[in-house]
Amino acid sequence: MHSSPTPKYDFLQQEKPVYSGADALTRLERWLTLQKNVSRIAVLCDRHTAQDCLPILLKVMPSSIPVAEIVIEPGEHSKSLQVCQNIWQRLTQMEIGREDLLINLGGGVVSDIGGFVASAYLRGLRFVNVPTSLMAMTDAGLGGKTGVDLDHIKNRIGTISFPECTVCFPGFLETLPEVEWKSGAAEVFKHALIADPDLWRALVAHGCTPESLAVMLQRIQRVKMEVVHIDPYEKGLRKILNFGHSIGHAIESQSLSSSTVPLTHGQSVAIGMMIETEISLRMQKLSNGEAEEIIQVLSHYFGKVNLSDYSVSDILKWMRYDKKNQKGEVKMSLLTGIGSCDWNISVDENVMADVLLHYGAKNK
Ligand SMILES: NC(=O)c1ccc[n+]([C@@H]2O[C@H](COP(=O)([O-])OP(=O)(O)OC[C@H]3O[C@@H](n4cnc5c(N)ncnc54)[C@H](O)[C@@H]3O)[C@@H](O)[C@H]2O)c1
């Protein structure tokens, strides 16, 4: 059985550092002064982060380098090849060259699309992630996965390309809407469940609030960075970060393709984690007591799972596109305890269907 690692990642001693905390923007300012070949900076943001975060970022931009922004529409629908093309055209008009810099200022949508755009533009433009949502500060902005969706299939097109540095300034979170905070919290609980039982206890005791985050942010980030450090290209261990995502992505794709107000990524992952906990239990990977505790805590925080708007066949259809599948077989990352997770586990379709029906999905 695979086992989860003990976090020991060092944020600043890495070639591509993560600056995290109240002084993160000052560190970015210092880092920028060392980038002697940069002659232009493009900042990618969405309409919300252009309004709430860009003025703060601009204060630390070097006065000697021209900075121009590219603004995309907020939301998952922007993670498309068409939007990439628009950004590539803007970068070209701005005469951004290979030595220049793209700064991705926003949530996971901006860092996913911006990182992908950068990795393909001129066969590789240097980029910096400045995550502004809880989701991006604790997950999406870290670890180098970039990409866009294809026909609502999540992250179908993408690369693993690492930002030159990552700058997590918690002050940005002051303007983050409540629903988006909750969405990010899902990945925070996930990090705890897959690798850090003490973090889980802390979350159960204090919740995922701005106050608790002030104390726990680096610890949460360390879970992800440690895993990525060991397995950057997802050959094995990194798959544990996908706990909750086999079902979660399927539900998110179905929601994106059929709903006018689709679920957030975090809402989908929270549902996915509860269902995959039940699957872990049924496959005798997890004890009854732990499964009960996890489902009780998650449903208290994110609401009970009710799949009555979904059909089993639709969910199973989307799951066939999951990147973890091998030889046409669904492979999942499943919990083996609170704080440990195993990966590449074959799950029989009948077990999945049974659990989906248990949570109210339609039998068709
Ligand atoms: N690459 C990865 O490893 C990885 C990991 C997890 C999630 N993701 C991806 O990340 C995306 C979800 O990220 P997200 O939840 O950040 O969504 P998002 O980028 O859509 O941001 C959520 C909303 O919050 C707004 N916002 C962000 N920061 C703000 C701020 N400081 N003030 C005011 N408004 C702000 C955005 O404009 C948007 O409307 C999904 O596409 C998911 O697939 C990627």
The ligand as an ORCA input file, in Angstrom:
! r2SCAN-3c Opt
* xyz 0 1
  N      -3.930     23.645    -11.355
  C      -4.296     23.056    -10.234
  O      -3.527     22.331     -9.600
  C      -5.680     23.292     -9.711
  C      -6.016     22.878     -8.411
  C      -7.285     23.177     -7.921
  C      -8.188     23.860     -8.737
  N      -7.843     24.221     -9.985
  C      -8.771     24.960    -10.857
  O      -9.003     26.231    -10.249
  C     -10.270     26.700    -10.683
  C     -11.041     27.194     -9.481
  O     -10.309     28.224     -8.866
  P     -11.054     29.351     -8.020
  O     -11.955     28.704     -7.065
  O     -10.039     30.281     -7.540
  O     -12.008     30.007     -9.108
  P     -11.936     31.374     -9.923
  O     -10.607     31.631    -10.455
  O     -13.085     31.329    -10.864
  O     -12.216     32.467     -8.797
  C     -13.459     32.449     -8.147
  C     -14.154     33.810     -8.213
  O     -13.566     34.640     -7.218
  C     -13.124     35.866     -7.808
  N     -11.961     36.296     -7.071
  C     -10.769     35.642     -6.973
  N      -9.985     36.292     -6.099
  C     -10.676     37.354     -5.655
  C     -10.395     38.381     -4.729
  N      -9.250     38.420     -4.049
  N     -11.329     39.333     -4.532
  C     -12.512     39.278     -5.188
  N     -12.860     38.323     -6.041
  C     -11.930     37.369     -6.277
  C     -12.885     35.530     -9.264
  O     -12.982     36.680    -10.048
  C     -14.017     34.560     -9.534
  O     -15.204     35.254     -9.787
  C     -10.963     25.549    -11.375
  O     -10.895     25.733    -12.759
  C     -10.134     24.345    -10.976
  O     -10.184     23.322    -11.939
  C      -6.608     23.956    -10.487
*
